[in-house]
Amino acid sequence: FQQGEWSALQDNVYNDGTTTIPADLPAVPFVEKNHLNSSLRAVGLVLCGVAVFMALACATWTCVKSETRVIKASQPLFLLTVCAGVIIFVSAIVPLSIDEGVATVDGCDAACISAPWLLCVGFSTIFAALFAKTRLINKIFNDPSLQ
């Protein structure tokens, strides 16, 4: 590329040693774009819905039972944070189910960009709650005033 124009550095050399295109080149085969089957997409979205429903059910159960001894000991804030992280993490299935068969190129671009963000934020939220709880328990067990 020089001065705004493409220039060939050297011609293509084929197997027969010449630069002329051989007449016996194979035809370009039909390329299957490997779109998701609609039934597979439906199964994935249904399982995503089931996982979101279960996370919401667990969060609701945690809120309803928040005054019980077991839930107080489990610290409802951490349990609700894990549920929120699971919902974010599992919602990445929705953009992963989008391809050129169901959306425009711009829609596919947005889905492609959002999927890793949902996965990373959801995973980070889940493990942030787990690590914070582990740290809190570690602080309690290693507190010299409690021993």
N, C-alpha and C positions, 0 to 999 in steps of 0.2 A: 504494500500500500504506500504509494508515494504521491504527494501533491493531490490528494483527494481521489486517486484512481487506483484500482487494483491492476497489478501487472504480473504476468506469469514469469516465474524465474526460469523454469525449464518445462518442456513439454512432458506429458505422461508417457512413460515407456512401458509397453505391454509385454506379455510373456514371449511373444514372437520376436521381440527386439525392435519393433517399429513403433512409431508414434501415431499410427492410424488405428482407429477404434476397430477391433475385430468384429466381424459380422455374426459370429457364433456366441456372443455373450448371452447368458441366460436371461430370461424375462424377469422383471422385478416381481417377486411374489406378493400376493395379497397379505397385508399385515393385519393380524387380529389385534385390536387395541386392548383386549382383556378387560372390558368393562365388567363391573360387578353384576352378577345375575340379580334380577329383581327379588327373587325369593331369598337369596343370601342377604341382600340389603335389608329386607324386611325382618329376617331372623336377627340380624345384628341390632337393628333399631329396637326391636321388641326386647331383646336382652338388655339393651341400654336402659330402656324404660323400666324394666324389672329392677335393675340395679339402683336406679334413681329412686324408685318407689321404696325399695328396702332401706336405703339410706335415710329417706324421709321418715319412714316408719320407725327406724331406730332413734332418730333425732326426736320424734314426737314422744316415743316411749321414755326417752331420757328426760324430756321436759316434764312429762306427767309424773314420773317416779323420782323426780329430783330431790324430794325430801326424805326418801328412804335411806337407810344407813349404808347400804351397798353402793348406791349411786353417789351419795355424798363422798364416800371413800374413793370412788373411782373418778371423782371430780368432773362434774357435768360439762364444764367448759372445754376440757380436753376431748371428751366424747363427742361433743357437738362440732368441735374443730375437725375431728377425724371424719365425721359424717359430711361436713361441707367439702373437705378435700376429696372424699370419694365421689361426691356429686360432680365436682369440677373434673376430676380425673376421668370418670366414666363418660361424661358429656363429650369427650374427644372422639367417641365413636361416631357421633353425628357428622362432623366434617370429614372423617375418614371414609364415610360411606358415599361421599359426593364424588362423581367423576363426570367426564364430558357427556355421558349419556343422559344426565339429569340436570345439568347446570351449564351456564355459559363459561367461557374462558375466565372472565372476571370472577364469577362465583367459585370456580375451581381454584383460582389463585387465592381468594380469601379463605377458602376451606383449607388449602394447603398451608397457609400461614398460621391459621388459628389452631390447628391440631397439635403441633409441638408445644405451643404456649399452654393449651389446656392440660396436656399431659404433664408438663414441667411444673406448672403452678399447682395442679392437683396433687402430684407426688410430693412436692415440697411442703404443701400444707399438711398432708397426712403425716409425714415424717417429722415436721417441725413440732407437731403436737406430741408425737411419741417421744422425741428426744427431749422436749421440755419436761414432760412427765418423768422421764428417766432421770433427768438432771435434778428435778425436785426431790425425787425419792432418794437419790444419791446424797443430796445435801442433808436430808433428814437423818439418814443412817450414819452419816459421817460428822454430825454435829456433836462436838465434845460436851456441850451442856446437857444433852439428852442421854449421855452414857453413864 
